Amino acid sequence: MSPNAQAKFLRVISGKIFDVILDLRKNSPTFGKWESFELSSPASSADKDNFQMLFVPRGFAHGFVTLEKNTEITYKVNNFYAPQSDSGIIWNDPDLNIKWPIKNPIISERDKNNPTLRQLFPEKFR
């Protein structure tokens, strides 16, 4: 794990997201497993108790898709951002088979070129 890795604490303050965390800790029994969460602000949810926070530990990848326009998220991180350590995994990796609730997301140019988990950790797929 990079010394620049960050743990994150996040909350949706406006709108709604589908959020995914993925275990990338090489020696973890849950390496390559993911969990998803729907997070929303009270104003956008029929479930007024959804104003939950999500903790993303160091060693986990994190991605999300917005489900409503004008969605805003706040983050608290435990380390400074280091662009040289920034990386990602392609959102539609077939090995992960994440059940995203959207078919054609708008993706940044940088994220369109992310590798698969298999490309990043070929030794875990032998």
C-alpha positions in Angstrom: 0.0 0.0 0.0 1.3 3.4 -1.0 2.4 5.7 1.9 0.2 8.3 0.2 -3.0 6.1 0.5 -5.9 7.9 2.1 -8.8 6.8 4.3 -11.9 8.8 3.5 -15.1 9.7 5.3 -17.8 11.0 3.1 -21.4 12.2 3.1 -23.8 13.3 0.4 -25.1 16.8 1.4 -27.3 17.2 -1.7 -28.6 14.6 -4.1 -28.0 10.9 -4.2 -25.1 8.5 -5.2 -24.5 4.8 -5.7 -21.1 4.3 -4.0 -18.7 1.3 -4.4 -15.7 0.4 -2.3 -13.3 -2.4 -3.4 -10.7 -4.1 -1.3 -7.3 -3.8 -2.8 -5.3 -5.1 0.2 -3.1 -7.8 -1.4 -3.1 -10.1 1.7 -6.8 -9.6 2.6 -9.2 -12.6 2.4 -11.6 -10.2 0.8 -9.2 -8.9 -1.9 -11.1 -8.0 -5.0 -14.5 -8.0 -3.3 -16.7 -5.0 -3.4 -19.7 -3.5 -1.5 -22.1 -0.9 -2.7 -24.1 1.7 -0.8 -26.8 4.2 -1.8 -26.2 7.5 0.0 -28.4 10.5 -0.2 -29.2 13.8 1.5 -32.5 13.9 3.6 -34.0 16.4 1.1 -33.7 14.0 -1.8 -34.7 10.8 -0.2 -38.0 9.3 0.8 -36.0 7.6 3.6 -35.2 10.7 5.7 -32.7 8.6 7.8 -30.4 8.0 4.8 -28.1 11.0 5.6 -25.5 8.4 6.4 -21.7 8.7 6.2 -19.4 6.2 4.6 -15.9 5.3 5.8 -13.5 4.0 3.1 -10.4 2.5 4.7 -6.8 2.8 3.4 -6.3 0.1 0.9 -9.7 0.3 -0.7 -10.6 1.7 -4.1 -13.6 4.0 -4.1 -15.9 5.1 -6.9 -19.5 6.4 -7.3 -22.1 7.5 -9.8 -24.5 10.3 -9.1 -28.2 9.4 -9.3 -29.5 13.0 -9.2 -28.5 16.3 -10.8 -26.6 18.8 -8.6 -25.3 16.1 -6.2 -22.7 17.3 -3.7 -20.4 15.2 -1.6 -18.1 16.2 1.3 -15.0 14.3 2.1 -12.6 14.2 5.0 -9.3 12.4 4.3 -6.4 11.5 6.6 -3.6 12.2 4.2 -2.6 14.9 1.7 -3.5 14.3 -1.9 -0.5 13.0 -3.9 -1.3 13.0 -7.7 1.7 10.8 -8.5 0.1 8.0 -6.4 -3.4 8.5 -7.9 -4.7 5.5 -9.9 -8.0 3.7 -10.6 -9.7 0.7 -12.0 -12.1 0.8 -14.9 -15.7 1.1 -13.8 -17.0 -1.8 -15.8 -14.3 -4.4 -15.1 -15.8 -7.7 -16.1 -14.0 -9.6 -13.3 -15.7 -7.4 -10.7 -19.1 -7.4 -12.3 -20.3 -4.4 -10.3 -24.1 -3.9 -10.6 -24.0 -0.2 -11.5 -27.5 1.4 -11.7 -26.7 3.3 -14.9 -25.8 2.0 -18.4 -23.9 4.9 -20.0 -22.2 7.0 -17.3 -20.4 10.2 -18.2 -16.7 9.4 -17.4 -13.7 11.6 -17.3 -11.0 11.0 -20.0 -8.6 9.9 -17.3 -11.0 7.3 -15.9 -11.9 5.9 -19.3 -8.3 4.7 -19.6 -8.1 3.0 -16.2 -6.9 -0.6 -16.2 -8.8 -3.7 -14.9 -8.0 -5.2 -11.6 -6.5 -8.2 -13.4 -4.1 -5.8 -15.2 -3.1 -4.2 -11.9 -2.7 -7.4 -10.0 -2.0 -10.2 -12.5 -0.5 -12.4 -9.8 -3.9 -12.6 -8.0 -5.5 -14.1 -11.2 -3.1 -17.0 -11.8 
